[in-house]
Structure formats: structure tokens, C-alpha cells
């Protein structure tokens, strides 16, 4: 089947690699333009652009996929299906009507429509997520569902571990959908939730919340975004791993207080406390909290 692929993120790059290894290998990959990244703000290509070059698939990076030139470039390939995964920009008419567009979305729709479904599922304490293959429409992840497969969320899962499994699942499910062309059914109205885009407020470990909630936030943002706490001297300390304390091992710090007196830093929360296990000081690599404290106390 002739396909064109639209995607941008690391997740989308993994799905592209599986699609390229199938009979439905795309003849064209469309992704976002290069943009500044990192501390040096050097221009860098999106992960999907890097994957397309490695796979030697023709690549197009228009300023907008909806402009006339980008539309004409897709039309030149005469695709039977346009596959979409984590493209990160709104796709409009006439593209939506001109092609059969299948979108790979990492949630069990209609739960967690939107930009950050993996992170929001972990933050919410969901025990189950998955991947949906859906027809792309003008609504926000509201198109008809063609296939779904569930994936359990383990209590220890971070974004990194869960997304790796969902990438594999998404690639396999997309290839299966292209092979079978299943009938798609409209989404139900019950159970709709929205995975809002992550903002700076999501990264701050707010001690007004419970320790259980904050431990989930740490896992949901590791390793790609990163949570942090602010120490008494104003140091913004990244947190890559945390552990819930319930007080059974001794008194806990008051809510909003960070204790640096023990072997590990401990943040007092509205309910319980979290022990910071792996941290990242400004300008440094992640390290054990024990190593951080040894240097911090000098």
C-alpha cells in the first residue's frame, strides 16, 4: 500500500522505523522544520527527520503542512493512506478530506485525547493505557477508532519505560491496520478526558499535593522533561527518581519543608513525604542524591 508518513517526535520516529520495515514503507516523510535545541540553541532536526535520513526515505520539512506546496508534494506521491503520529501541528482541510488519514495515538481513546497522553495517564495513576489507531478528523483526537490494544502501566513505570513499549505496540498496530483495513467506529461520548500540553507548572513538585501524586509526577516526566524542587537557597534541583515515605520509619518533615539532614533529601508533602533518590543539580548530569548531598554540605 502506498503511504506517506507525518510525524515529529521520538515516539513517531520509532513508529516510522517499524512502518519502513513493512510492505507499506512510505515514499515520503513529512515533519516539522529544524529548530533550536539545548543550551547552545543550535539548530537541530526533529527525531523523525533523522530517522528518515537513516532510512533513506525522501524528506520534506515545510513551514506548514497545510500550505499549497506541501499539499502538492504529498499529492505527487499518490498515497492510498497518509499515516500520522505525534506530528505536533494542526492538520487542516483539504488534506483531511483528500486522503484516508490514520493516526497513531498512545492512549485508549476517548481517554486522554490531546498532547501528553502518556504523561497524564501516569500522573493520574491509571493502571491501563494503550494505543489507538484512529481516522484523523478536524476534532481533537475525536475521529473514528479503527483498532485499539491495551497496555498495563506498572507501578514503577516512567515515561521512558512506558513509551518504549507503546512505541513498539503503535508500530505493530499501524502495520496491522494497513494490512487489514478494519472498519472504524465512532468514539463514545462517555469517558472523554483531555491530556493538556505540559507546562512549567507541571514540573514543579508542589508540596501541597500528596507524596503519592508527586512520585507519579516524577515518573511521568522522566527522562524527557524532568520534575524539580526549589531548595531553600533557591537552587532548582531536578528530580529523576523519588520514593514515597509514609512516616512508618520515623517523623517526616512538615509540608513544604525539604530536609537535607538524612542520607537522602526528603520533601514534606500534604500527605506523607517523598525521598529524592536521583537528582540533577543545575548544569550537571543526573546523580545519586547521596552524592549530591555530600557536595552540597561542604
C-alpha positions as CSV (number, residue, x, y, z in Angstrom):
1,X,0.0,0.0,0.0
2,X,1.4,3.4,-1.0
3,X,1.9,5.6,2.1
4,X,3.1,9.0,3.2
5,X,4.1,9.5,6.9
6,X,3.7,12.6,9.0
7,X,5.4,12.7,12.4
8,X,7.9,14.6,14.5
9,X,8.8,13.2,18.0
10,X,11.0,10.3,19.2
11,X,7.8,8.2,19.6
12,X,6.9,9.0,15.9
13,X,10.4,8.1,14.8
14,X,10.1,4.6,16.4
15,X,6.8,4.0,14.7
16,X,8.3,5.2,11.4
17,X,11.1,2.6,11.6
18,X,8.5,-0.2,12.0
19,X,6.4,1.1,9.1
20,X,9.5,1.3,6.9
21,X,10.2,-2.3,7.6
22,X,6.8,-3.4,6.4
23,X,5.3,-3.7,2.9
24,X,3.8,-0.2,3.5
25,X,7.2,1.6,3.6
26,X,6.4,5.3,3.0
27,X,7.7,7.0,-0.1
28,X,7.8,10.4,1.6
29,X,8.2,11.6,5.2
30,X,6.8,15.0,6.2
31,X,8.0,16.6,9.5
32,X,8.4,19.9,11.2
33,X,11.3,22.3,10.4
34,X,14.6,22.2,12.3
35,X,14.6,24.3,15.4
36,X,17.0,25.5,18.2
37,X,17.6,23.0,20.9
38,X,19.7,22.6,24.1
39,X,21.7,25.1,26.0
40,X,23.6,26.3,22.9
41,X,20.3,26.7,21.0
42,X,21.9,25.0,17.9
43,X,19.5,24.2,15.0
44,X,18.6,20.5,15.2
45,X,16.3,18.3,13.1
46,X,13.3,16.6,14.7
47,X,13.8,12.9,15.5
48,X,11.6,11.9,12.6
49,X,13.8,13.8,10.1
50,X,16.9,12.0,11.5
51,X,15.1,8.6,11.2
52,X,14.0,9.4,7.6
53,X,17.6,10.2,6.6
54,X,18.9,7.0,8.2
55,X,16.2,5.0,6.4
56,X,16.9,6.9,3.1
57,X,13.3,8.0,2.7
58,X,12.6,11.3,0.9
59,X,12.0,14.0,3.4
60,X,10.0,17.3,3.4
61,X,10.1,19.9,6.2
62,X,7.6,22.6,5.2
63,X,6.9,25.6,7.4
64,X,3.3,24.4,7.3
65,X,1.9,21.1,6.1
66,X,-1.3,22.9,5.1
67,X,0.3,25.2,2.6
68,X,-0.2,24.6,-1.1
69,X,3.3,23.5,-1.9
70,X,3.3,20.9,0.9
71,X,-0.1,19.6,-0.2
72,X,1.2,19.3,-3.8
73,X,4.3,17.4,-2.6
74,X,2.1,14.8,-0.8
75,X,-0.2,14.6,-3.8
76,X,2.8,13.8,-6.0
77,X,3.2,10.5,-4.2
78,X,-0.4,9.5,-4.8
79,X,-0.7,7.9,-1.3
80,X,-3.5,5.5,-0.6
81,X,-3.1,6.2,3.1
82,X,-1.4,9.1,5.0
83,X,-0.1,7.8,8.3
84,X,0.2,10.3,11.2
85,X,1.9,10.0,14.6
86,X,2.8,12.8,17.0
87,X,3.1,15.4,14.2
88,X,2.7,18.3,16.6
89,X,0.8,20.7,14.4
90,X,-2.8,21.1,13.3
91,X,-3.6,19.3,10.0
92,X,-6.4,21.1,8.2
93,X,-8.6,20.9,5.1
94,X,-8.3,20.0,2.3
95,X,-5.7,17.4,3.5
96,X,-8.2,15.8,5.9
97,X,-10.7,15.2,3.1
98,X,-8.3,14.4,0.3
99,X,-6.7,11.3,2.0
100,X,-7.5,8.4,4.2
101,X,-5.5,9.5,7.2
102,X,-4.7,7.1,10.1
103,X,-3.4,8.5,13.3
104,X,-1.4,6.5,15.9
105,X,-2.4,7.8,19.4
106,X,-0.9,6.4,22.6
107,X,-4.0,6.1,24.8
108,X,-7.2,4.1,24.9
109,X,-9.4,6.8,23.4
110,X,-11.6,8.6,24.3
111,X,-9.5,8.7,27.5
112,X,-6.6,11.2,27.2
113,X,-7.2,13.0,23.9
114,X,-4.5,15.6,23.4
115,X,-0.8,16.4,23.5
116,X,0.5,14.5,26.6
117,X,-1.5,11.2,26.9
118,X,1.4,9.1,28.3
119,X,2.4,11.6,31.0
120,X,-1.2,12.3,32.0
121,X,-2.0,8.6,32.3
122,X,0.9,8.1,34.7
123,X,0.2,11.3,36.7
124,X,-3.4,10.2,37.1
125,X,-2.4,6.8,38.5
126,X,-4.1,4.9,35.6
127,X,-3.4,1.1,35.7
128,X,-4.1,0.7,32.0
129,X,-3.3,2.6,28.8
130,X,-2.7,1.5,25.2
131,X,-2.6,2.6,21.6
132,X,-5.5,3.6,19.3
133,X,-5.4,3.7,15.6
134,X,-8.0,6.3,14.5
135,X,-9.1,8.2,11.5
136,X,-7.8,11.7,11.6
137,X,-10.6,14.4,11.6
138,X,-10.9,18.1,12.4
139,X,-11.6,17.4,16.1
140,X,-9.0,16.8,18.8
141,X,-8.3,13.1,18.6
142,X,-12.1,12.5,18.3
143,X,-12.1,10.6,15.0
144,X,-13.5,7.1,14.5
145,X,-11.4,4.3,16.1
146,X,-10.1,1.5,13.8
147,X,-8.1,-0.6,16.3
148,X,-7.1,-0.5,19.9
149,X,-4.7,-2.5,22.1
150,X,-4.3,-2.1,25.9
151,X,-1.0,-2.0,27.8
152,X,-0.7,-2.2,31.6
153,X,1.0,0.6,33.5
154,X,3.3,-0.8,36.1
155,X,3.7,1.0,39.5
156,X,7.4,1.5,38.6
157,X,6.8,2.8,35.0
158,X,8.4,6.1,34.0
159,X,7.6,7.9,30.7
160,X,10.7,6.3,29.3
161,X,9.8,2.7,30.1
162,X,6.1,3.0,29.2
163,X,6.6,5.0,26.0
164,X,9.2,2.4,24.7
165,X,6.5,-0.3,25.0
166,X,3.8,1.9,23.4
167,X,6.1,2.7,20.5
168,X,6.5,-0.9,19.7
169,X,2.8,-1.5,20.1
170,X,2.0,1.5,18.0
171,X,4.2,0.4,15.1
172,X,2.8,-3.1,15.1
173,X,-0.8,-1.9,15.4
174,X,-0.4,0.6,12.5
175,X,1.0,-2.1,10.2
176,X,-1.8,-4.5,11.2
177,X,-4.4,-1.8,10.4
178,X,-2.8,-1.2,7.0
179,X,-2.8,-4.9,6.3
180,X,-6.4,-5.5,7.4
181,X,-8.2,-2.1,6.7
182,X,-10.6,-2.7,9.6
183,X,-13.9,-0.9,9.9
184,X,-13.7,2.2,12.1
185,X,-16.3,3.1,14.7
186,X,-17.2,6.5,16.1
187,X,-15.9,7.2,19.6
188,X,-18.3,7.0,22.5
189,X,-19.2,10.2,24.5
190,X,-18.5,8.6,27.9
191,X,-15.1,8.7,29.5
192,X,-13.6,11.6,27.5
193,X,-10.6,13.2,29.2
194,X,-8.0,15.6,27.8
195,X,-4.2,15.3,28.2
196,X,-3.3,19.0,28.3
197,X,0.1,20.1,27.0
198,X,2.7,20.1,29.7
199,X,3.7,23.5,31.1
200,X,6.2,24.8,33.6
201,X,3.7,24.4,36.4
202,X,3.6,20.6,35.8
203,X,7.4,20.3,36.5
204,X,7.4,21.9,40.0
205,X,6.8,19.4,42.8
206,X,4.2,21.2,44.8
207,X,4.2,20.0,48.4
208,X,0.6,21.0,48.8
209,X,-0.1,17.7,47.0
210,X,0.3,14.2,48.3
211,X,3.5,12.2,48.2
212,X,1.8,9.6,46.1
213,X,0.9,12.2,43.5
214,X,4.3,13.8,43.4
215,X,6.1,10.4,42.9
216,X,3.8,9.8,39.9
217,X,4.7,13.3,38.5
218,X,8.4,12.4,38.8
219,X,7.9,9.1,36.8
220,X,5.7,10.8,34.2
221,X,8.3,13.4,33.4
222,X,11.4,11.2,33.4
223,X,13.6,11.3,31.5
224,X,12.4,13.7,28.8
225,X,11.1,16.7,30.7
226,X,12.1,16.4,34.3
227,X,10.5,17.5,37.6
228,X,12.2,19.7,40.1
229,X,12.1,21.2,43.6
230,X,13.4,24.5,44.8
231,X,15.8,24.3,47.7
232,X,15.9,27.0,50.5
233,X,18.9,28.8,48.8
234,X,17.0,29.0,45.5
235,X,18.7,26.1,43.8
236,X,16.5,24.4,41.3
237,X,17.1,20.7,41.8
238,X,16.0,18.3,39.1
239,X,14.4,15.1,40.4
240,X,14.6,11.9,38.3
241,X,13.6,9.3,40.9
242,X,11.7,9.6,44.1
243,X,10.3,7.3,46.7
244,X,7.1,7.7,48.9
245,X,7.6,7.8,52.7
246,X,4.5,7.3,54.9
247,X,6.1,8.0,58.3
248,X,6.5,4.4,59.4
249,X,10.3,4.9,59.6
250,X,10.2,8.0,61.7
251,X,8.9,11.6,61.8
252,X,8.5,13.3,58.4
253,X,9.3,17.0,57.6
254,X,6.4,19.4,57.6
255,X,4.6,20.0,54.4
256,X,6.7,22.3,52.1
257,X,9.9,21.6,54.0
258,X,12.9,19.9,52.4
259,X,15.1,18.1,54.9
260,X,18.7,17.7,54.0
261,X,19.8,16.2,57.3
262,X,19.5,12.5,56.4
263,X,21.2,10.3,53.9
264,X,18.7,11.5,51.2
265,X,16.8,14.7,50.7
266,X,13.1,14.5,51.9
267,X,10.3,16.8,50.8
268,X,7.4,17.0,53.2
269,X,4.0,16.9,51.4
270,X,0.4,17.4,52.3
271,X,0.2,13.7,52.9
272,X,3.4,11.8,53.6
273,X,6.7,12.8,52.1
274,X,9.0,11.9,49.1
275,X,12.6,10.9,49.4
276,X,14.6,12.2,46.5
277,X,16.7,9.3,45.1
278,X,18.2,10.5,41.8
279,X,18.7,14.3,41.3
280,X,20.2,16.7,38.8
281,X,21.8,19.9,40.1
282,X,21.9,22.9,37.7
283,X,24.4,22.4,34.8
284,X,25.2,18.8,36.0
285,X,24.3,15.3,35.0
286,X,21.8,13.2,37.0
287,X,23.4,11.7,40.1
288,X,22.5,9.8,43.2
289,X,21.1,12.1,45.9
290,X,23.8,10.8,48.3
291,X,26.5,12.2,46.0
292,X,24.6,15.5,45.7
293,X,24.3,15.9,49.4
294,X,28.0,15.2,50.0
295,X,28.9,18.1,47.7
296,X,26.1,20.4,48.8
297,X,27.0,20.2,52.5
298,X,30.6,21.2,52.0
